[in-house]
């Protein structure tokens, strides 16, 4: 058994005798990118990608999604921070502690992103990524990250974070790369299963609201491209004849209601408020009651269609509707259109991945209408399938969370030397 010593730092604990505790600046050189916002240009000759925190996700740098800047702006930025292969970059604003190894020789600039220079060493770069993904880093981030509109860590604070360091870091990297690759493969497989289940849910909804539940029923052409054939006894009607557009007054102490892309319509306070733009002035706000059918005028194309579970107020961008038909049936039909990109196909706007779903458009859409009793049966069928499928999805998401926690624990144990890499024996 190896001899251990006290690191002198509670969140690191004991470390092997051959390990030391040093500041991050003693392991790598640290600088940061521009804090100014250069003018963005279209990608082309003599332009360069500008990577910000939003382009670093799950340890990957999404250069293909980055903004582009002119050659002159690029040259100015790299005077401060020139990114090279196997360097590490990490957001300094927003999601702190999401490091990514640079694995491209393509030149790019960075904005509000820390640059950790690793001397062209893959092993040092990977080791630094593991350190920054460990509980050692997370504990310190909680202590030094400044809160405000967005979380922020200064370059000076980052430089002075403490980490265990050993000359044997290459062996640690090889071992953790092998173990984490295995775990990531399992996670990827589970995530694929989740995606398959989500697609199954959407297919069940579409099939039920356009074909019904009886596979032997006589069918006829609906005349609606995205519906195709529907049961002969079903009717078709425009939204303006079956829906009522509501404009309710706001009451004192009403909380703000949001229609989320997963279809939940609820008080914003019931879910996290991070990432939402709060209006400075509540111009045109309207009341919403429990049970109202709501279609988001801008995000409806992505599935933001549901029935409110709360009383509150909302932006006029939400369409608040009532109907004598089964509200859930109408909701599922509209969601099926969203899932199958029908709204995007009907869009006339120029914004990418957007579609105006205001009342005037909802009113002119054609809706297949089974008898009310059949609508209820369809809703019960969909609800039953979704309940069972969502339970399976929740279990698989929990499996992913468990794997991620195990991976973090594994990284902590090996970067602090509490467990010995087998090759050392």
Beta strands, then each sheet from edge to edge (+ up, - down):
strand 1: 4-6
strand 2: 14-16
strand 3: 20-23
strand 4: 29-32
strand 5: 47-51
strand 6: 56-57
strand 7: 60-61
strand 8: 67-70
strand 9: 88-91
strand 10: 100-101
strand 11: 108-110
strand 12: 113-117
strand 13: 162-165
strand 14: 219-221
strand 15: 229-231
strand 16: 235-238
strand 17: 243-246
strand 18: 257-259
strand 19: 265-267
strand 20: 286-288
strand 21: 293-296
strand 22: 305-307
strand 23: 312-314
strand 24: 318-323
strand 25: 366-369
sheet 1: 1+ 2-
sheet 2: 3+ 13-
sheet 3: 4+ 12- 9+ 10-
sheet 4: 8+ 5- 11-
sheet 5: 6+ 7-
sheet 6: 14+ 15-
sheet 7: 16+ 25-
sheet 8: 17+ 24- 21+ 22-
sheet 9: 18+ 19-
sheet 10: 20+ 23-
end
